[in-house]
């Protein structure tokens, strides 16, 4: 691994940066305290900083140098002259919009403004060498407090003309160290751990952390690493040839970004550890064969993933994921400082064919997201569905499910979960349905835990409630297109006299089979009066009956059920005259006994 040491001295400079990493590809050099605004009229002589770069191995080069100034720069004639090897590259002047793209503060006041001059576009710096005698000299005026230095390499790839950081900077005690990237140069398949395959002559496995670029022009497979390797960043497959990194049981710990470009492919057995949020993440535009892989960190998949695997850190999928028979993709997460918990999100396509998709965090299916499965098993802490889930065969969903709906012309959506064909879809845990759950004729959907919400059950198949059935959304109307069977407990809320809005109701376009216990409760302090009538069910045909019914208390009167071939309900009725006489007699007898006592 090649390293460059950059040391600085200044007439009025402050202390060097504290130990620890600074922004990738940037050296920040301070010039000392910022003077008071009153000294603008009588500027002191410019402060100077000379940066001497020492190259321990051989010559490197860069194509572009970017500089950013910081300080109280608003409405002042501040400037920075940049000198490379004794030759002036130009002057950055904050009032010259043609040179520095500097914009004054919108409020017209004095502020701390950053601006950049991309000197490489004004001065030809193609392949300017950095040698042991290279110096960069900066002459700033009074209000400039710091300058950030960025070295860049320009080249064409599949994304078009692209600028890449060439040198990466780290602050160390007593100076600044710049690290040169490791670039894969082998012309055929080779080992990651073999230094002969790298431009630096040293494998990333044997040197200090550096950015790593594996972008061959020909199709190649890179085997490894076999041990634990720390990188600053990783780019795979941005060249013309397909680059396959076949992990050999090792670990790649990447401190910054991971980019798998369209020609990149990651596979094998091993661990890939990505950087921390919110600035660093892993992005796949190519292919990841996940069987045997563990990915630590947030992964954004815009390409293709196959083979399952483990992702510890969250998933944002806008590409495709394929989970085939006996394969399992497991997604877990953990809190990131200042970013919060990361969930698993799908806005692309996921196919699960006789495999398992498992998510410890909440799994969100949003936008144009689509999950297709055949004999699929979805195991979620919670599934939030705002898009499409289509399942065939005998599929299972374990974990809480929220099938959502937003009725808005601008940004509305209806979550849809469909069981296609003659198979059985089983929900093992609580389901809140505000969207649509569908099963085709000949198919069935079984709810083993509670079911609630004002969403629709459609498709013409059979729906079986083997847990709590609580239709509506306190209260609401549930529509069933198909057959409905109740076997355990049904909960209906009475909050008014209007069917479907004042009290819970269910319409079944098919056969309704009653069973289990019916629990009727008051909602929002509502109390029924004698004569109030509540049609709870309407169906094409009603079979069976409830084994027991519990009613809310009445101030006067009593409850009774009513039923036809197509309706079932309850009503509050006044006590008959004989009943009132009996109550009166019981009251009189009690009074006589008190007198006798």
QUINORMO-V116606 format. One record per backbone hydrogen bond with DSSP energy under -1.0 kcal/mol. NH is the residue of the N-H (numbers start at 1). CO is the residue of the C=O. Records with the same first field share a line. If there is no record, write none. Layout:
NH: CO, CO
This chain:
4: 178
5: 54
6: 176
7: 52
11: 48
20: 171
26: 23
27: 149
29: 147
31: 145
39: 36
40: 37
47: 140
49: 138
50: 9
51: 136
52: 7
53: 134
54: 5
60: 130
62: 128
63: 152
64: 152
66: 150
67: 117
68: 148
69: 115
70: 146
73: 71, 111
76: 73
78: 76
80: 92
81: 139
82: 90
83: 137
84: 87
85: 135
87: 84
89: 82
92: 80
94: 78
96: 93
100: 96
101: 97
108: 105
113: 71
117: 67
119: 65, 117
121: 118
122: 119
123: 119
128: 62, 125
130: 60
134: 131
136: 51
137: 83
138: 49
139: 81
140: 47
141: 79
144: 141
145: 70
146: 70
147: 29
148: 68
149: 27
150: 66
152: 64
153: 164
155: 162
157: 160
158: 238
160: 157
162: 155
164: 153
166: 151
168: 179
170: 177
171: 20
172: 175
175: 172
176: 6
177: 170
178: 4
179: 168
180: 2
181: 166
182: 211
184: 213
185: 197
186: 197
190: 221
192: 223
194: 191
197: 194
198: 195
199: 183
201: 198
206: 203
212: 233
213: 182
214: 235
220: 242
222: 244
223: 190
224: 246
229: 251
231: 253
232: 210
234: 257
235: 212
236: 259
237: 214
241: 216
243: 263
244: 220
245: 265
246: 222
247: 267
248: 225
249: 269
250: 225
251: 227
252: 271
253: 229
254: 273
255: 231
256: 232
258: 281
259: 234
260: 283
261: 236
263: 237
264: 261
265: 243
266: 287
267: 245
269: 247
270: 292
271: 250
272: 294
273: 252
274: 296
275: 256
280: 276
282: 298
283: 258
284: 300
285: 260
287: 264
288: 304
289: 266
290: 306
293: 290
294: 270
295: 310
296: 272
297: 312
299: 314
300: 282
301: 316
302: 284
304: 286
305: 320
306: 288
309: 328
310: 293
311: 330
312: 295
313: 332
314: 332
316: 299
317: 345
318: 301
319: 301
320: 303
321: 349
322: 305
323: 351
326: 354
327: 324
329: 356
330: 309
331: 358
332: 311
336: 340
339: 336
340: 336
344: 362
345: 315
346: 364
347: 317
349: 319
350: 370
351: 321
352: 372
353: 323
354: 374
356: 327
357: 377
358: 329
359: 379
360: 331
363: 382
364: 344
365: 384
366: 346
369: 366
370: 348
371: 388
372: 350
373: 390
374: 352
375: 392
377: 355
378: 396
379: 357
380: 398
381: 359
383: 400
384: 363
385: 402
386: 365
388: 369
389: 416
390: 371
391: 418
392: 373
396: 376
397: 426
398: 378
400: 381
401: 430
402: 383
403: 432
404: 385
406: 413
408: 406
412: 408
413: 406
415: 404
416: 387
417: 436
418: 389
419: 438
420: 391
425: 444
426: 395
427: 446
428: 397
431: 450
432: 401
433: 452
434: 403
435: 403
436: 415
437: 456
438: 417
439: 458
440: 419
443: 440
444: 423
445: 462
446: 425
447: 464
448: 427
451: 468
452: 431
453: 472
455: 433
456: 435
457: 479
458: 437
460: 481
461: 439
462: 443
463: 483
464: 445
465: 485
466: 447
469: 489
470: 451
472: 453
478: 505
480: 507
481: 457
483: 461
484: 511
485: 463
486: 513
487: 465
490: 517
491: 469
492: 519
494: 521
495: 502
500: 503
501: 498
502: 498
503: 498
504: 493
505: 476
506: 536
507: 478
508: 538
509: 480
510: 508
512: 541
513: 484
514: 543
517: 488
518: 548
519: 490
520: 550
521: 492
523: 494
526: 523
531: 572
532: 529
534: 570
536: 534
537: 568
538: 506
539: 566
540: 510
541: 510
542: 565
543: 512
547: 516
548: 516
550: 518
558: 573
560: 571
562: 569
564: 567
568: 537
569: 562
570: 534
571: 560
572: 532
573: 558
580: 576
581: 577
582: 578
583: 579
584: 580
585: 581
586: 582
587: 583
588: 584
589: 585
590: 586
591: 587
592: 588
593: 589
594: 590
595: 591
596: 592
597: 593
